[in-house]
Amino acid sequence: MTVGSSTVGCSMAGSIGGGRYTPRRGRTGRLSDRSTDVGSGPSVGGDAPRVLCIGGTGQNGATLLTRMLGRVPGFVAVGELGYLWDKGLVENVECGCGVPFRECSFWERVGAEGFGGWDGVDPQEVLTLRETLSLRGRRLPGWLSLPLVLEPGLWPQYRRSAQRYAEFMARLYRGISRVSGEAIILDSMKRPYHVYAVVGIRALDLSVVHLVRDARGVAFSATKVVRRQGAIEGELRLRRSPFRSGIRWMWVNAAFEALPKTGVPVTRVRYESLVRNPREEIARIVRSTRERVGDSELGFIHDEGVDLPPDHLVAGNRMRLLAGLQPLRREDEWRAGLSSRHQRTVSLVTWPLLRRYAYVGPGGAPGSGDRS
């Protein structure tokens, strides 16, 4: 099996999901009956863009899932959109198609449609909003943002920042929708603050995949030394201790456990089920968006892995830059790579949700995930 790493130009911008997409008409958004603290947020104008957000912790396989769904006709994979403002506009990192962000014709057209050109955007303003929502600007533990994510009205500045952030996202979604021929936008920006802010966009047809992975696997991945994408020489991705990873895994997944209360359709998917039964899981996710996918449209899934062409992910795991046949790994290295002591620590910290998601004990969610 050969895993290719090829790049192409951006002439592919008009071809979505492996074939040209004919928009399906007659769909309407479902936000009119949502009750959230940012429910009076911005409107995108025109037809409601359709967005599928992928939420969860880091190191959970979101980039792989996004790219797999992007192969389905009618979907467009664009990666972690909340990082477009720094990764794309400031650092000008490579798009998934292999050229720098500002040279990619797809993203150039998105900027023109959404903002009248990227020069009309002040990325520093969006980054300041993002730091407020994540509490990074105040150097506070991430879990302290959970009450604010769930109830923005607890801090008026937080609520105002969420509304302003949602305004930028609404215009970005509108631009992507127009350029992609009204395809369903796959936004893999997993952070709770991002997804909850997006819920506040009026006239957006939104659904969410809550992607979970065994907390011990996530903790092991977080200990690895990995060079940060687009970083200066020698700069590394943030590493976390297993204990801190466990705490983060709990509060992030708890945030998505509460998301259905906003009225947003949420489908839970286990990473382990995705790589074990990729056809069934992709079809189930597609159905959650009120669409259907046939066996012929899943022909990119093989016994050896999945065939992924270059696409336009602006940020995400570094596998967004690889093309060709990509293996589907269960990634249970943690069983040997994470010490017994650390495995016990993570299990203790995350036990309630490990059990709910059927990673431990006899109960919990079905192995293939469920609809929340």
C-alpha positions in Angstrom: 0.0 0.0 0.0 1.4 3.4 -1.0 0.3 6.5 0.7 0.7 9.4 -1.7 1.5 13.0 -0.9 0.6 14.9 -4.0 -0.6 18.5 -4.5 -2.7 20.0 -7.3 -3.7 23.5 -8.4 -7.0 25.0 -7.4 -9.1 24.4 -10.5 -10.9 21.8 -8.4 -12.8 24.5 -6.5 -15.9 24.0 -8.5 -16.1 20.3 -8.1 -17.3 19.1 -4.7 -17.4 15.7 -3.2 -15.8 14.0 -6.2 -18.4 15.2 -8.7 -20.2 18.4 -9.7 -23.0 19.2 -7.2 -26.5 20.1 -8.2 -28.0 21.9 -5.2 -31.1 20.3 -3.6 -33.8 23.0 -3.2 -36.7 23.2 -0.9 -34.7 22.8 2.4 -35.2 25.2 5.2 -33.2 25.9 8.3 -34.4 24.8 11.7 -33.1 27.6 13.8 -36.4 29.4 14.3 -37.3 27.4 17.3 -33.8 27.4 18.9 -33.5 29.0 22.3 -29.9 30.1 23.1 -28.3 33.1 24.6 -27.0 34.1 21.2 -30.2 33.3 19.4 -30.6 37.0 18.4 -27.3 36.7 16.5 -26.4 37.5 12.9 -28.2 36.3 9.8 -26.3 35.0 6.8 -28.8 36.4 4.3 -30.2 34.7 1.3 -30.7 30.9 1.3 -29.6 29.3 4.5 -26.2 27.7 4.2 -26.1 24.1 5.3 -23.3 23.3 7.8 -22.2 20.1 9.6 -19.9 20.9 12.5 -17.6 18.2 13.9 -17.1 18.7 17.6 -15.0 17.0 20.2 -11.5 17.0 21.7 -8.3 17.3 19.8 -6.6 14.1 18.5 -10.0 12.5 17.8 -9.8 11.8 14.1 -11.8 14.9 13.0 -9.6 15.7 10.0 -9.9 12.1 8.7 -13.7 12.1 9.1 -14.0 15.5 7.4 -12.0 14.4 4.4 -14.0 11.2 4.1 -17.3 13.1 4.2 -15.9 15.5 1.7 -15.8 12.6 -0.8 -19.6 12.3 -0.7 -21.3 14.4 -3.4 -22.9 17.5 -2.0 -20.4 18.0 0.8 -17.4 20.3 0.9 -14.5 19.8 3.4 -12.9 23.0 4.5 -11.2 22.0 7.8 -11.0 23.9 11.1 -12.6 27.2 10.0 -12.0 28.9 13.4 -8.3 28.9 12.6 -8.6 30.4 9.1 -8.0 33.9 10.6 -4.5 33.1 11.8 -3.4 30.0 9.9 -4.7 31.4 6.6 -4.8 35.2 6.7 -1.8 35.8 9.0 0.5 32.8 8.6 -0.5 32.0 5.0 -0.1 28.2 5.6 -0.6 25.7 2.9 -4.1 24.9 1.9 -4.9 21.2 1.6 -4.6 21.6 -2.2 -0.9 22.3 -1.7 -0.6 26.1 -2.3 -0.4 28.9 0.2 -3.8 30.0 1.5 -3.7 33.4 -0.2 -2.8 31.9 -3.5 -5.6 29.3 -3.5 -8.3 30.3 -6.0 -11.0 28.6 -3.9 -10.3 30.7 -0.8 -9.8 33.8 -2.9 -13.3 33.4 -4.2 -14.7 32.7 -0.7 -13.1 35.9 0.6 -14.6 37.8 -2.3 -18.1 36.4 -1.8 -18.1 36.6 2.0 -16.2 39.8 2.7 -15.6 41.6 -0.6 -12.1 40.3 -0.4 -9.8 39.3 2.5 -8.5 42.8 2.8 -11.9 43.7 4.2 -11.2 41.5 7.2 -9.2 42.4 10.3 -7.9 39.0 11.4 -6.6 40.5 14.7 -10.2 41.4 15.7 -11.3 37.8 15.2 -8.3 36.4 17.0 -9.1 38.7 20.0 -12.7 37.4 20.0 -11.4 33.8 19.9 -9.1 34.4 22.8 -12.0 35.9 24.8 -14.2 32.9 24.1 -11.5 30.3 24.9 -10.2 32.4 27.9 -6.7 32.0 26.6 -6.3 35.8 26.6 -6.8 35.6 30.4 -4.5 32.6 30.9 -7.2 30.7 32.7 -7.8 26.9 32.5 -9.9 26.0 29.6 -12.5 24.2 31.7 -13.5 27.5 33.3 -15.1 28.4 29.9 -17.6 25.6 30.2 -20.2 27.6 32.2 -19.8 30.5 29.8 -20.2 28.3 26.8 -23.4 27.0 28.2 -24.7 30.3 29.6 -22.9 33.3 27.8 -25.1 35.7 29.7 -23.1 35.1 32.9 -20.5 37.5 31.5 -21.8 40.2 29.2 -18.4 40.7 27.4 -18.4 37.0 26.6 -21.9 37.1 25.2 -21.0 40.2 23.0 -17.8 38.4 21.8 -19.8 35.3 20.9 -22.2 37.4 18.9 -19.5 39.3 17.1 -17.5 36.1 16.4 -20.7 34.6 15.0 -21.0 37.5 12.6 -17.7 36.7 11.0 -18.6 33.0 10.8 -21.9 33.8 9.2 -20.2 35.7 6.4 -17.6 33.0 6.0 -20.2 30.3 5.7 -22.1 32.4 3.1 -19.0 32.7 1.0 -18.2 29.0 1.1 -21.8 28.1 0.3 -21.8 30.3 -2.8 -18.5 29.2 -4.1 -19.2 25.5 -3.5 -22.6 25.5 -5.2 -24.5 25.3 -1.9 -22.8 22.1 -0.7 -23.0 21.1 2.9 -20.1 22.8 4.6 -17.9 20.5 6.8 -16.5 22.6 9.6 -14.1 20.5 11.8 -13.4 23.3 14.3 -14.0 21.1 17.3 -13.9 23.6 20.1 -17.1 24.0 22.2 -16.9 27.8 22.2 -16.9 27.8 18.3 -19.8 25.4 17.9 -21.9 27.1 20.5 -21.3 30.5 18.9 -22.3 29.1 15.5 -25.6 28.0 17.0 -26.4 31.6 17.4 -26.4 32.3 13.7 -30.0 32.8 12.5 -31.2 31.1 9.3 -28.3 28.6 9.3 -29.2 24.9 8.6 -26.9 23.4 11.2 -26.2 19.9 12.5 -23.4 18.5 14.6 -21.3 15.3 14.8 -20.0 14.7 18.3 -16.9 12.7 17.5 -15.5 10.8 20.5 -12.3 8.7 20.9 -11.1 6.7 23.9 -9.7 9.2 26.5 -6.6 7.1 26.9 -5.8 7.2 23.2 -6.3 11.0 23.2 -4.1 11.3 26.3 -1.3 9.3 24.6 -1.5 11.3 21.4 -1.2 14.5 23.5 2.1 13.4 24.9 3.8 13.1 21.5 6.3 15.6 20.2 4.9 17.1 17.0 6.1 20.1 15.1 3.3 22.7 14.9 2.1 23.4 11.3 3.2 26.7 9.9 5.4 27.3 12.9 8.8 28.9 13.1 11.7 26.3 13.1 11.6 24.1 16.1 8.2 25.3 17.5 6.2 22.3 18.8 2.5 21.6 19.3 1.2 22.0 22.8 1.7 18.8 24.9 -0.4 17.8 27.9 0.1 15.5 30.7 -2.3 12.5 30.8 -4.1 14.0 33.8 -4.7 17.3 32.1 -5.7 15.5 28.9 -8.3 13.6 31.0 -9.7 16.8 32.5 -10.0 18.4 29.1 -11.6 15.3 27.6 -14.2 15.3 30.2 -15.3 19.0 30.1 -15.2 19.2 26.3 -17.3 16.1 25.8 -19.6 17.3 28.6 -20.2 20.5 26.6 -21.3 18.5 23.6 -23.5 16.3 25.8 -25.5 19.5 26.6 -25.7 20.7 23.0 -28.9 18.9 22.0 -30.7 21.1 24.6 -30.2 24.0 22.1 -32.3 22.2 19.5 -29.4 21.4 17.3 -29.4 17.8 15.9 -26.4 16.0 17.3 -25.1 12.6 16.1 -22.5 10.9 18.3 -19.8 8.9 16.5 -17.0 6.9 18.0 -13.7 7.1 16.2 -13.1 3.4 16.8 -16.4 2.6 15.0 -15.5 4.9 12.1 -12.3 3.1 11.3 -13.8 -0.4 11.9 -17.0 0.2 9.9 -16.4 3.2 7.7 -19.2 2.6 5.2 -21.8 2.2 7.8 -20.7 5.2 9.8 -20.3 7.6 6.9 -23.8 6.6 5.6 -25.2 7.2 9.1 -23.7 10.6 9.3 -25.0 11.5 5.8 -28.5 10.4 6.8 -28.3 12.7 9.9 -28.2 15.7 7.4 -31.4 14.4 5.7 -29.4 13.2 2.7 -28.7 9.7 1.3 -25.6 8.1 -0.1 -25.4 5.0 -2.3 -22.8 2.2 -2.3 -21.3 3.6 -5.5 -20.7 7.0 -3.9 -18.7 5.2 -1.1 -16.3 3.6 -3.6 -13.4 5.6 -2.2 -13.5 3.3 0.9 -11.4 0.2 0.4 -10.2 -2.7 2.6 -6.8 -1.1 2.7 -7.9 2.4 3.5 -9.6 5.4 2.0 -8.7 7.1 -1.3 -8.5 10.9 -0.6 -7.7 13.5 -3.3 -6.4 16.9 -2.4 -9.0 19.3 -1.0 -9.3 22.7 0.7 -8.8 22.1 4.4 -7.4 25.4 5.8 -6.4 23.9 9.1 -6.4 20.5 10.9 -4.2 17.5 11.4 -1.2 17.4 9.1 -2.8 14.5 7.2 -4.9 17.2 5.5 -1.9 17.7 3.2 -1.7 14.0 2.1 -3.4 12.6 -0.9 -3.8 9.1 -2.2 -4.7 5.9 -0.3 -4.7 6.6 3.5 -4.9 3.7 6.0 -7.6 3.5 8.6 -5.8 2.7 11.8 -7.4 1.8 15.0 -4.5 3.6 16.7 -4.5 1.6 20.0 -0.8 2.4 20.5 -1.8 3.9 23.9 -2.1 0.4 25.3 1.6 -0.1 25.0 2.7 3.6 24.9 0.9 4.9 27.9 2.1 3.6 31.3 -0.2 1.6 33.5 -0.2 4.4 36.0 -1.2 7.0 33.4 -3.9 4.7 32.0 -5.3 4.3 35.5 -5.2 8.1 36.1 -7.0 8.9 32.8 -9.6 6.2 33.4 -10.3 7.5 36.9 -10.7 11.1 35.7 -12.9 10.2 32.7 -14.8 7.2 34.0 -18.4 8.5 33.8 -18.1 9.3 30.1 -15.9 6.4 29.3 -18.7 4.2 30.6 -21.4 6.2 28.7 -19.5 5.8 25.5 -18.9 2.0 26.1 -15.2 2.2 26.5 -15.4 0.6 29.9 -18.0 -1.4 31.8 -21.1 -3.2 30.5 -23.3 -0.2 29.9 -22.9 3.0 28.0 -23.7 4.0 24.4 -23.9 1.4 21.7 -20.6 0.6 20.0 -21.6 2.4 16.8 -22.6 5.6 18.6 -26.1 7.1 18.8 -28.3 10.0 18.1 -28.4 12.4 21.0 
